[in-house]
């Protein structure tokens, strides 16, 4: 059973998937930092000093000066500022993945276009490789 698991785990698709998940998680952290630390501060400044991560609506318990204060007091909050940050995160990640897949597809198309046309074919009688323009097999002498 251990041998079968090792064979399964070392198959190309499983390893590729694991690498993709790890890189995706790291990419998500980078995008999260980009949104929180680079994109949102200038947007908040342009909108009059708004800190999106601190936008919330207390669902009872009175007014609170910050989200942390409301959470420390145990008040139920509707954190729409964090939701806005998450939506912007998603849009940036989706666009980056779209751009990356578009580049990969373009590279595959170029590679496929650069591939030379086949110069041989398989004889239907003897299954040997013969020149593409052959009308008679040189191995079994069958007419093509």
C-alpha positions as CSV (number, residue, x, y, z in Angstrom):
1,X,0.0,0.0,0.0
2,X,2.9,2.4,0.8
3,X,4.5,1.6,-2.6
4,X,1.2,2.4,-4.4
5,X,0.8,5.7,-2.5
6,X,4.4,6.6,-3.4
7,X,3.7,5.9,-7.1
8,X,0.5,8.0,-6.9
9,X,2.2,10.9,-5.1
10,X,5.1,11.0,-7.5
11,X,3.0,11.1,-10.6
12,X,3.5,14.3,-12.6
13,X,-0.1,15.6,-12.2
14,X,-0.1,15.3,-8.4
15,X,3.3,17.0,-8.0
16,X,2.3,19.7,-10.5
17,X,-0.9,20.3,-8.5
18,X,1.0,20.5,-5.2
19,X,3.5,23.0,-6.7
20,X,0.6,25.0,-8.1
21,X,-1.2,25.1,-4.7
22,X,2.0,26.2,-2.9
23,X,2.8,28.9,-5.5
24,X,-0.9,30.0,-5.5
25,X,-0.9,30.5,-1.7
26,X,2.3,32.5,-1.9
27,X,0.9,34.5,-4.8
28,X,-2.2,35.2,-2.8
29,X,-0.2,36.6,0.1
30,X,1.7,38.9,-2.2
31,X,-1.5,40.2,-3.7
32,X,-3.0,40.6,-0.3
33,X,-0.1,42.7,0.8
34,X,-0.2,44.7,-2.5
35,X,-3.9,45.5,-1.9
36,X,-3.5,46.3,1.8
37,X,-0.2,48.1,1.8
38,X,0.1,49.7,-1.7
39,X,-3.2,50.1,-3.4
40,X,-5.7,50.9,-0.6
41,X,-3.7,53.6,1.3
42,X,-3.6,56.0,-1.7
43,X,-7.3,55.3,-2.5
44,X,-8.2,55.9,1.1
45,X,-6.2,59.1,1.1
46,X,-7.8,60.3,-2.1
47,X,-11.2,59.7,-0.5
48,X,-10.4,61.8,2.5
49,X,-8.3,59.6,4.7
50,X,-10.6,56.5,4.7
51,X,-9.1,53.3,6.1
52,X,-11.1,50.6,4.2
53,X,-10.0,47.8,6.6
54,X,-11.6,49.9,9.5
55,X,-15.0,50.4,7.8
56,X,-17.6,48.5,9.7
57,X,-21.2,48.7,10.9
58,X,-21.8,47.7,14.6
59,X,-24.9,45.6,14.8
60,X,-25.6,46.6,18.4
61,X,-23.7,47.7,21.5
62,X,-23.2,51.4,20.6
63,X,-20.6,53.3,18.7
64,X,-17.0,52.1,18.5
65,X,-14.0,54.1,17.4
66,X,-12.5,51.2,15.5
67,X,-13.2,47.7,14.3
68,X,-10.7,46.3,16.8
69,X,-12.5,48.1,19.7
70,X,-15.8,46.7,18.6
71,X,-14.4,43.2,18.3
72,X,-12.7,43.4,21.6
73,X,-16.0,44.5,23.2
74,X,-17.7,41.4,21.6
75,X,-20.0,43.4,19.4
76,X,-21.3,41.9,16.2
77,X,-20.0,43.8,13.3
78,X,-20.6,43.9,9.5
79,X,-17.1,44.4,8.1
80,X,-17.8,45.9,4.7
81,X,-14.4,47.5,4.4
82,X,-12.7,44.1,4.7
83,X,-15.1,42.8,2.1
84,X,-14.1,45.7,-0.3
85,X,-10.4,44.7,0.2
86,X,-11.2,41.0,-0.5
87,X,-13.1,42.0,-3.7
88,X,-10.1,44.1,-4.9
89,X,-7.8,41.1,-4.0
90,X,-9.9,38.8,-6.1
91,X,-10.0,41.2,-9.1
92,X,-6.2,41.6,-9.1
93,X,-5.6,37.8,-8.7
94,X,-8.1,37.0,-11.4
95,X,-6.6,39.5,-13.8
96,X,-3.0,38.3,-13.1
97,X,-4.1,34.7,-13.8
98,X,-5.9,35.7,-16.9
99,X,-2.8,37.5,-18.2
100,X,-0.6,34.6,-17.3
101,X,-2.8,32.0,-19.1
102,X,-3.1,34.3,-22.1
103,X,0.7,34.5,-22.3
104,X,1.0,30.7,-21.9
105,X,-1.6,30.1,-24.7
106,X,0.2,32.5,-27.0
107,X,3.5,30.8,-26.4
108,X,1.8,27.4,-27.1
109,X,0.4,28.7,-30.4
110,X,3.8,30.0,-31.4
111,X,5.4,26.7,-30.6
112,X,2.7,24.8,-32.5
113,X,3.1,27.1,-35.5
114,X,6.8,26.7,-35.5
115,X,6.6,22.9,-35.6
116,X,7.5,21.6,-39.0
117,X,5.0,19.4,-40.9
118,X,5.5,15.7,-40.6
119,X,8.0,14.2,-43.1
120,X,7.0,10.5,-42.6
121,X,3.8,8.4,-42.3
122,X,3.1,4.9,-41.1
123,X,2.5,2.1,-43.6
124,X,-1.0,0.7,-42.9
125,X,0.2,-2.9,-43.7
126,X,3.5,-3.2,-41.9
127,X,3.4,-0.2,-39.5
128,X,6.9,1.0,-40.6
129,X,7.7,4.7,-41.0
130,X,8.0,5.7,-44.7
131,X,8.4,9.1,-46.4
132,X,5.1,11.1,-46.5
133,X,5.1,11.2,-50.4
134,X,5.7,7.5,-50.8
135,X,3.1,5.6,-52.9
136,X,4.6,2.2,-52.2
137,X,6.1,0.9,-49.0
138,X,9.8,0.1,-49.2
139,X,9.6,-2.4,-46.4
140,X,6.6,-4.6,-47.4
141,X,6.1,-3.3,-51.0
142,X,2.4,-2.7,-50.4
143,X,0.8,0.0,-52.5
144,X,-0.4,3.0,-50.5
